[in-house]
Amino acid sequence: METQPNQNLGIVVTGSVEKGTEVRLDSSASVEDMVVGRYVTIEGKKRRFFGMVTDISLGVTDEEITISPPDTSDAFTAEILEGTATYGSLHVLPMLTIAGDAKGIIEGPQPVKTVPSHFSQVKLASEADMEQVFGKEDAARFFIGNPLDMETKLCLNLEELVKRSNGIFGKSGTGKTFLTRLLLIGILQKSKATNLIFDMHNEYGWAGSFEGGKGGVKALKQLFPSKVAVFTLDEENSRHRGVSTDFVVRIGYDEIEPEDIALLRQTLNLTEQAVEAVYQLKRHFGKGWMQKTLDISDADDVETLLQGMNIHESSFANLKRGLATIRRLPFLMPHAQINAVDTILGYLDRGMNVVLEFGRHRDITTYMLVANMLARRIYQRYQEKTEVAMAGKVTPPTPLVITIEEAHKFLNHEIANQTIFGEIAREMRKYNVTLLVIDQRPSAIDEEIMSQLGTKITCLLDNERDIDSVLAGVNGKNDLKTVLARLAPKQQALIFGHAVPMPVAFRPRDWGTAKSYEEFSRGDSPEKKAEKDIEELFG
Amino acid sequence: MSTKIGEIVESNCTEFTAECYELHAIPPLGSLVKVTAPTIEIFGIVCHSGTASIEPGRHPVARGKDETSEEAVYQSSPQLMKLLRSEFQVLVVGHSIDRKIYQYLPSKPAHIHAFVQVCSPEEIKQFSQSFDFLSILVNNRSQIPVEEVMAASLREMSKAQTDPHAFLVAGGKALTIILSGEYHRLKTILARLKQ
């Protein structure tokens, strides 16, 4: 018999705040119906607790049973021993509590500071319980999926979510991209924030790939044409893919600054001295330093220049080689007619979401260079605008969420302090700019930055270090580890942190079917919105 | 109404011995019997029984050499019916006052010459709603192994139930709790409960 919500699963027998509680499973509940990650409610004497099943074990009252178990043909003895001398037990980690008095009901779920008393009854959480904790789908809450083995809608408060930087992690092929698309749609629909997405693999703007399926799936621009603009670095590639782009990004050499080169030190294989030389050359030549440095070819000119600045010849050669690599990128030109940063900001100011496609330029050098350059300048503008707003003259700029992939390349221990993304992650919402970090190797990301991420969503991870790094500092880390390591390889994820009252393992909602598209776009068309407004106005 | 099968010839707080009115009319091992007194009914489980000479010094001798059957022996020596007697021992496992059953020892033993009756299926059903009596049995030092008595009592009681299998499983579960830490003893009893 399937275990039903509200069925008594068992009773609490031991427990501690730190380690969670041990629940002796009732003989009427089959241990095989239990799964880690399921939600249960514990009816204490004075308060109710919400907890997650984090481990399931089999116990015996007498060790002798394990030494001479009943014969397999002896169903009668086995039936008698089941639930008495042999029993199942659940390890439940209480996470939230609601006091039974009126004050408790008004306050809602609170973090757990105690344990339920002995022999409190444990039941599977019902839909109503989950709704009480996670809330209903409404103006601020976005339905992202269903908790494992439940039909309840798991809703995320996106207003809360975008206030901090967030991370999506998971092994390659576990559904990070799908989750990211979902979250981006959520942000687009339910929060006031706009998105800037550095789309390395061309998956978010137009048709994205669908592993194991035929053809592509729709992406943001197709679902929300009026709210999303697709920018591209590779016009030709976008055209071939049939993408209707809004703007082709070109970057002038004169827009590249020494900091941009410093970041690429590792990828361009530059020496410390070569990077130092960039700053000197910038001082010497001013804005057009890159063009001028590349133009110098005469040996005498080089010698004079280097002597004047005390740069070693080999460092200069090293730098020139590096700059030549950058120059080969087709979207770079001596001077760009239209400033990409201004254009992006223009769109963002109008409340449009911008997806920057990289086309065929999928190498990490390009991605880092462009993402850093653009993000730094955009962040500066936001900083200025916010400071002006603080003076009380104008409204602060709309919150911005910048999505970056392969985040460990930007945010690793060595360069996290230099990239703008490190700063955004640390300074967070002061300037209304936050990050959505997508990565498959969270252990490579700087610890300090990981600790600043408000909400983390993680798909299956199986590297011990990655798991540790994602769960660092979370209450009940060891228990969640069991849940995380047992997620299905696809379409299951664990979310925890600022935007959710307690960690929850869930199955993201459908994507790729006509019905799912319709559900996403519902309420987005102007006609429907007008209808809704009229309804609200006149009741 | 249950019929009387014998009367008490020896009694104490924990057990009593009864003599059968009819030779060999002994209730089965493990069956539930009761003794009715004005204010109390005492319940017990038959834990031992036997037939012997009424005089300790006179040992019965073999008489059937020339007879064709056991019945013929008794027919040719009708005095045997008076010289032999059947007795059974009963372990007290509970009592009832005002129809409420308590599965623990009564405050006083049953009287000598009190009548012993075999409980009806209805009474067995009512008594066997709880398995607390098993814990009285488990600690008793009867002449035959207590495991045999416990298994026999559950088997006998199961005959009165609508679902004997479910009853035996429930009884087995109760035993598992009583005998926790004594797995081999438990196994011995469970092996005797199987149908």
Interface residues (C-beta under 8 A of the other chain):
Chain A: S27 T61 D62 E64 I65 S68 P70 D74 F76 T77 E79 I80 L81 G83 T84 A85
Chain B: L168 V169 G172 K173 L175 T176 I177 S180 G181 E182 Y183 H184 L186 K187 L190 A191 L193 K194 Q195
